[in-house]
Amino acid sequence: MSYMCGWRNAFALLMYGDRLRTTKRITNNVLNQRACQRYIPIQQDTALRLVKKLFRGSDQVDKSLHWFSARILLKIVYDHEVAEDGEDELVLLNEEGNMQFSAAASPGWLVDIFPSLRYLPEWFPGAGFIRQARFWNKTAFAMYDVPFQMVKAAMATGTSHHQSHSLAASLLRGENGSVMSDEEEDIIRYATGSMYGAGGETTASALQTFFLVMVLNPEIQRLAQAEIDLVTGGDRFPTYDDRASLPYINALVKEVLRWQPAVPTGIPHCSTAEDHYRDWLIPAQTTIIVNIWQLLRDPKLYPDPHTFKPERFLDTALNKSNSALNPDPSTFVFGFGRRECPGRHLADASVFLAIATCLASFHISARRDSNGGPVLPKSTFSGGVISRPDELACVLKPRSAHAAKWLQAD
């Protein structure tokens, strides 16, 4: 169903071949660990803008977190500035496209079991999924093409200095400035669109989970804030340069990713050849779905797996005695093999900076009922390809005079 809906050329769904190899090469060139260092200023600036947005509208945490991830990715990929207030065409288009993708990629479509059904005419009884796919196909293409055409137009006319110097523009210029073929342009269209389309929702999901666990675990929040204060003195915001000095915050980031992965079952893979695993035969062309959520809740890997415990990732005597315990969840959550997420370094830095800056700025607590008792949100999560908390309600209060002064400043 996903292919019928226009997602065939999205990075996560590419079949192995020349197009995937080319896409991996160009995305890795601009999203490898070293290349991502030049994006840190944008991420730090956006994290500071995020806490101001949260201060102005603490009842719109979900919307602010989506703005945070969208602003970073649209700025880096297309040099498109997302307004801090009001709606943005590209953000709305991406949200609509991701909702449709989540529905199309979810189990239950008969055409995924009997692929030949995709050849039915639209008027055929029971073929409503074909009409649905045609409608969703338009959204999918627009999600990749609209920002791409904005950059191309800026490059052609020189009307926007910023967009003509975006990551997408640098890829369109190529290494030697030669004219690109339609196929090469199409690869860049979908490569750049995949950077934003996939990364925006998953980053927002991880941060939503962070706010939920801070409400449910105030002692963990206090420990994290104490470490930040020790490093910053409580009179400045943490930066990415502080990361090496913040082991508990790093552990907290890892535990957020482990406790509730944004994509619990990952993206389906397909075996390219016959294989054997233990006593099972896996024929060639078998669809393989990895239960990432279950891997990250395996008590043999993560003792007491259902409890949120950042300390499991600290350099403890237990971990030193058994190196197989508590592996880095990034090994699982960013995918596997040839289609491992190319934006993993960018996403990791964004989540770290958002978490560290929010903890430095706010006390995050539960809402209160009419009797003054805490109203704790449920730790249940949505279905679909991308999972997020069903309920995200909290109270944010500035936690220091420095934070209050910054948050109230224009």
LUMBA-167991 format. One line per 5 residues: number of its first residue (from 0); their letters; for each residue z, x, y of C-alpha. Coordinates in Angstrom, 1 decimal. Example, Ala and Ser with C-alpha at 12.3 -4.5 7.8 and 13.67 -1.06 7.14 Angstrom:
BEGIN
0) as) 7.8,12.3,-4.5 | 7.1,13.7,-1.1
% end
This chain:
BEGIN
0) msymc) 0.0,0.0,0.0 | 0.8,2.9,2.4 | -2.7,4.2,2.0 | -4.3,0.8,2.7 | -2.2,0.6,5.9
5) gwrna) -3.7,3.8,7.3 | -1.1,6.4,6.3 | -3.3,8.4,4.0 | -3.6,11.4,6.4 | 0.1,11.5,7.4
10) fallm) 1.5,14.9,6.4 | 4.1,13.4,4.1 | 1.5,11.5,2.1 | -1.3,14.1,1.9 | -2.6,14.9,-1.5
15) ygdrl) -2.8,18.6,-2.4 | -6.0,20.2,-1.2 | -7.8,21.8,1.8 | -6.5,19.3,4.3 | -2.9,19.7,3.3
20) rttkr) -3.2,23.5,3.3 | -4.8,23.4,6.8 | -2.1,21.0,8.1 | 0.7,23.1,6.7 | -0.7,26.3,8.3
25) itnnv) -1.0,24.8,11.8 | 2.3,23.0,11.8 | 4.2,26.1,10.4 | 2.7,28.2,13.1 | 4.3,26.1,15.8
30) lnqra) 7.4,24.9,14.0 | 8.6,27.9,12.1 | 12.2,29.2,12.9 | 11.0,31.7,15.4 | 8.6,29.4,17.2
35) cqryi) 11.4,26.7,17.5 | 13.5,29.1,19.7 | 11.2,28.3,22.6 | 12.0,24.6,22.3 | 15.8,25.0,22.6
40) piqqd) 15.9,24.6,26.4 | 14.2,21.1,26.1 | 16.7,20.2,23.3 | 19.7,21.3,25.3 | 18.5,19.5,28.5
45) talrl) 17.9,16.3,26.5 | 21.4,16.5,24.9 | 23.0,16.6,28.3 | 20.8,13.7,29.4 | 21.9,11.9,26.3
50) vkklf) 25.6,12.0,27.1 | 24.9,10.6,30.6 | 22.9,7.7,29.1 | 25.7,7.0,26.7 | 28.3,7.0,29.5
55) rgsdq) 26.2,4.6,31.5 | 25.6,2.3,28.5 | 28.1,2.9,25.7 | 27.2,-0.4,24.2 | 23.6,0.9,23.6
60) vdksl) 24.3,3.9,21.3 | 21.5,3.1,18.9 | 18.9,2.8,21.7 | 20.2,6.0,23.4 | 19.9,8.0,20.1
65) hwfsa) 16.3,6.9,19.6 | 15.6,7.9,23.2 | 17.1,11.3,22.5 | 14.9,12.1,19.5 | 11.8,10.6,21.1
70) rillk) 12.2,12.5,24.3 | 12.5,15.9,22.5 | 9.5,15.3,20.3 | 7.2,13.7,22.8 | 8.0,16.4,25.3
75) ivydh) 7.3,19.3,22.9 | 4.3,17.8,21.1 | 2.5,16.0,24.0 | 4.5,17.1,27.0 | 5.0,13.4,27.6
80) evaed) 8.1,12.5,29.7 | 10.0,9.5,28.3 | 11.7,7.5,31.1 | 15.5,7.3,30.8 | 15.5,3.7,31.7
85) gedel) 13.0,1.0,30.7 | 10.5,0.9,27.9 | 7.9,3.6,27.0 | 4.5,2.8,25.4 | 4.5,5.6,23.0
90) vllne) 8.2,5.0,21.9 | 7.5,1.3,21.3 | 4.3,2.2,19.3 | 6.2,4.7,17.2 | 9.0,2.2,16.4
95) egnmq) 6.6,-0.5,15.4 | 4.6,1.9,13.3 | 7.7,3.2,11.5 | 8.9,-0.3,10.7 | 5.6,-1.1,9.2
100) fsaaa) 5.5,2.2,7.2 | 8.9,1.5,5.9 | 7.8,-1.9,4.7 | 4.5,-0.6,3.2 | 6.2,2.3,1.4
105) spgwl) 9.0,0.2,-0.1 | 8.8,-0.8,-3.8 | 7.5,-4.2,-4.8 | 3.9,-4.3,-3.7 | 1.8,-5.4,-6.7
110) vdifp) -1.1,-3.3,-5.5 | 1.1,-0.2,-6.1 | 1.3,-1.1,-9.8 | -2.4,-2.3,-10.1 | -4.3,-0.2,-7.5
115) slryl) -7.6,-2.0,-8.3 | -6.2,-5.1,-6.5 | -7.1,-3.3,-3.2 | -10.8,-4.2,-3.9 | -10.1,-8.0,-3.8
120) pewfp) -11.7,-9.9,-0.9 | -9.4,-11.1,1.8 | -10.0,-14.7,1.1 | -9.0,-14.4,-2.6 | -5.8,-16.3,-3.4
125) gagfi) -2.8,-14.0,-3.4 | -4.6,-11.3,-1.4 | -2.5,-11.8,1.7 | -1.4,-8.1,1.4 | -5.0,-7.1,2.2
130) rqarf) -4.9,-8.9,5.5 | -1.4,-7.5,6.2 | -2.7,-4.0,5.5 | -5.7,-4.4,7.8 | -3.3,-5.5,10.6
135) wnkta) -0.9,-2.6,10.0 | -3.8,-0.1,9.8 | -4.5,-0.7,13.5 | -0.9,0.2,14.4 | -0.9,3.3,12.3
140) famyd) -4.1,4.7,13.8 | -2.9,3.9,17.3 | 0.4,5.7,16.7 | -1.5,8.9,16.0 | -4.5,8.4,18.3
145) vpfqm) -3.1,7.1,21.6 | -1.0,10.2,22.5 | -3.8,12.4,21.1 | -6.4,10.9,23.4 | -4.0,11.2,26.4
150) vkaam) -3.8,15.0,25.8 | -7.6,15.2,25.3 | -8.2,13.3,28.6 | -5.8,15.6,30.5 | -7.5,18.7,29.1
155) atgts) -10.9,17.4,30.1 | -10.1,16.3,33.6 | -7.3,18.7,34.5 | -5.4,15.7,35.9 | -2.1,16.6,34.1
160) hhqsh) -1.0,20.2,34.1 | 1.8,19.4,31.7 | -0.1,17.5,29.0 | -2.9,20.1,29.1 | -0.3,22.7,28.2
165) slaas) 1.4,20.7,25.4 | 1.7,21.8,21.8 | -1.1,19.4,20.9 | -3.3,21.0,23.7 | -2.6,24.5,22.4
170) llrge) -3.7,23.5,18.9 | -6.9,21.8,20.3 | -7.8,25.0,22.1 | -7.7,26.9,18.9 | -7.3,30.6,18.5
175) ngsvm) -10.6,31.7,20.2 | -11.4,28.6,22.3 | -14.4,27.6,20.1 | -15.5,24.0,20.0 | -13.8,22.1,17.2
180) sdeee) -15.5,19.8,14.7 | -14.5,16.1,14.4 | -12.7,16.9,11.1 | -10.7,19.7,12.8 | -9.7,17.4,15.6
185) diiry) -8.7,14.7,13.1 | -6.4,17.1,11.3 | -4.7,18.0,14.6 | -4.5,14.3,15.5 | -2.5,13.5,12.3
190) atgsm) -0.6,16.8,12.3 | 0.8,16.3,15.8 | 1.4,12.6,15.2 | 3.3,13.4,12.0 | 5.6,15.7,13.9
195) ygagg) 6.7,12.8,16.1 | 6.3,9.9,13.8 | 8.4,11.3,11.0 | 10.9,13.3,13.0 | 12.0,10.7,15.6
200) ettas) 13.4,8.1,13.2 | 15.1,10.6,10.8 | 16.9,12.4,13.6 | 18.1,9.2,15.1 | 19.3,8.1,11.7
205) alqtf) 21.3,11.2,11.2 | 23.0,10.8,14.6 | 23.8,7.2,13.9 | 25.6,8.3,10.8 | 27.5,10.9,12.8
210) flvmv) 28.8,8.2,15.2 | 29.8,6.0,12.3 | 31.8,8.7,10.5 | 33.5,9.8,13.8 | 34.8,6.2,14.2
215) lnpei) 36.0,6.2,10.5 | 37.5,9.7,10.6 | 39.3,10.4,13.9 | 41.1,13.5,12.4 | 37.8,15.2,11.6
220) qrlaq) 36.7,14.4,15.2 | 39.9,16.1,16.6 | 39.3,19.2,14.5 | 35.7,19.5,15.7 | 36.7,19.0,19.3
225) aeidl) 39.4,21.6,19.0 | 36.9,24.2,17.8 | 34.5,23.4,20.7 | 37.4,23.7,23.2 | 38.4,27.1,21.7
230) vtggd) 34.8,28.4,22.2 | 34.0,26.8,25.6 | 37.5,26.8,27.2 | 37.0,23.0,27.7 | 35.2,23.6,31.0
235) rfpty) 31.6,23.8,29.9 | 29.3,22.2,27.4 | 28.4,24.1,24.2 | 25.0,25.6,23.9 | 22.8,26.7,21.1
240) ddras) 24.0,30.3,21.7 | 27.5,29.1,20.7 | 26.4,28.0,17.2 | 27.4,31.1,15.4 | 30.9,30.6,16.8
245) lpyin) 31.2,27.0,15.7 | 31.5,27.0,11.9 | 33.2,23.7,11.7 | 30.5,22.0,13.8 | 27.9,23.5,11.5
250) alvke) 29.8,22.2,8.5 | 30.0,18.8,10.1 | 26.2,18.7,10.6 | 25.7,19.6,7.0 | 28.1,16.9,5.8
255) vlrwq) 26.4,14.3,7.9 | 23.1,15.2,6.2 | 24.7,15.1,2.8 | 26.9,12.1,3.0 | 24.0,9.7,4.0
260) pavpt) 20.5,11.3,3.9 | 18.1,9.6,6.3 | 15.4,9.3,3.5 | 17.5,8.6,0.4 | 14.7,8.7,-2.1
265) giphc) 12.4,11.2,-0.3 | 8.7,10.9,-0.3 | 7.0,10.3,-3.8 | 5.3,13.3,-5.3 | 2.6,13.5,-8.0
270) staed) 2.5,15.9,-10.9 | -0.7,17.9,-10.9 | -0.5,18.9,-14.5 | 1.3,17.8,-17.7 | 4.8,19.1,-17.8
275) hyrdw) 8.0,18.9,-19.8 | 11.5,18.4,-18.5 | 14.3,18.6,-21.2 | 13.1,16.1,-23.8 | 10.7,14.2,-21.6
280) lipaq) 7.0,14.6,-21.3 | 5.6,14.1,-17.7 | 1.9,13.4,-17.9 | -0.4,14.7,-15.2 | -0.8,12.3,-12.1
285) ttiiv) 2.7,10.9,-12.7 | 4.4,9.6,-9.6 | 7.8,11.3,-9.2 | 10.5,9.9,-7.0 | 13.5,12.1,-6.3
290) niwql) 16.9,10.3,-5.9 | 18.1,12.6,-3.1 | 21.1,10.3,-2.4 | 22.3,10.7,-5.9 | 21.8,14.5,-6.0
295) lrdpk) 24.0,14.7,-2.9 | 26.7,12.6,-4.5 | 26.7,14.6,-7.8 | 30.4,15.5,-8.4 | 29.3,18.6,-10.3
300) lypdp) 27.7,19.9,-7.1 | 29.9,18.3,-4.5 | 33.5,17.6,-5.6 | 34.9,14.3,-4.4 | 31.3,13.4,-3.3
305) htfkp) 32.0,10.0,-1.7 | 34.5,11.4,0.8 | 33.3,12.8,4.1 | 34.6,16.4,4.1 | 33.0,19.0,6.4
310) erfld) 35.3,21.7,5.0 | 33.4,21.7,1.8 | 30.8,23.8,3.6 | 33.2,26.3,5.1 | 33.6,29.8,3.7
315) talnk) 36.5,28.9,1.4 | 38.0,30.6,-1.6 | 36.7,27.7,-3.8 | 33.1,28.2,-2.6 | 33.4,32.0,-3.1
320) snsal) 34.6,31.6,-6.6 | 31.7,29.3,-7.6 | 28.5,29.8,-5.6 | 26.9,26.7,-7.3 | 29.3,24.4,-5.6
325) npdps) 28.4,22.6,-2.3 | 24.8,23.9,-1.9 | 23.3,23.5,1.6 | 22.0,19.8,1.7 | 19.0,21.0,3.7
330) tfvfg) 17.7,22.1,0.3 | 17.3,18.4,-0.6 | 17.1,16.3,2.6 | 14.0,18.0,4.0 | 11.9,17.5,0.9
335) fgrre) 10.4,19.8,-1.7 | 7.4,21.9,-2.6 | 4.2,21.9,-0.6 | 5.2,18.9,1.5 | 8.6,20.2,2.6
340) cpgrh) 9.3,18.9,6.1 | 7.7,21.5,8.6 | 10.0,20.2,11.4 | 13.3,21.0,9.6 | 14.3,23.8,12.0
345) ladas) 13.6,21.6,15.0 | 15.4,18.7,13.6 | 18.4,20.8,12.6 | 18.8,22.2,16.1 | 18.4,18.7,17.7
350) vflai) 21.1,17.3,15.5 | 23.5,20.2,16.1 | 23.1,20.0,19.9 | 23.5,16.3,20.1 | 26.6,16.4,17.9
355) atcla) 28.2,19.3,19.7 | 27.5,17.9,23.2 | 28.7,14.4,22.3 | 32.0,15.8,20.8 | 32.5,17.9,24.0
360) sfhis) 32.0,14.8,26.1 | 33.6,11.8,24.5 | 36.5,10.5,22.4 | 34.6,8.2,19.9 | 36.8,5.4,18.6
365) arrds) 36.6,1.9,17.1 | 36.4,-1.2,19.1 | 39.6,-3.3,19.4 | 40.2,-6.9,18.5 | 42.2,-9.4,20.7
370) nggpv) 45.4,-8.1,19.3 | 44.6,-4.5,20.0 | 43.9,-3.5,16.4 | 40.8,-1.4,15.5 | 37.7,-3.1,14.3
375) lpkst) 36.3,-0.6,11.9 | 32.5,-0.8,11.2 | 31.4,-1.1,7.6 | 29.9,2.0,6.0 | 26.9,0.2,4.6
380) fsggv) 23.3,1.2,5.2 | 19.9,-0.4,5.4 | 17.2,-0.2,2.8 | 13.7,1.0,3.3 | 12.3,4.5,3.4
385) isrpd) 14.5,5.5,6.3 | 18.2,4.4,6.0 | 20.5,3.9,8.9 | 24.0,2.3,9.3 | 23.9,-1.5,9.3
390) elacv) 26.6,-1.6,12.0 | 27.1,0.9,14.8 | 29.9,-0.2,17.2 | 32.2,2.2,19.0 | 33.9,3.0,22.2
395) lkprs) 33.1,6.1,24.2 | 35.6,7.6,26.7 | 35.3,10.9,28.6 | 37.7,13.4,26.9 | 38.2,15.8,29.8
400) ahaak) 38.1,16.0,33.6 | 35.1,18.3,33.3 | 33.2,15.8,31.1 | 34.1,12.9,33.4 | 32.9,14.8,36.5
405) wlqad) 29.6,15.7,34.8 | 29.0,12.2,33.4 | 29.6,10.5,36.7 | 27.4,12.9,38.7 | 23.9,11.8,39.8
% end
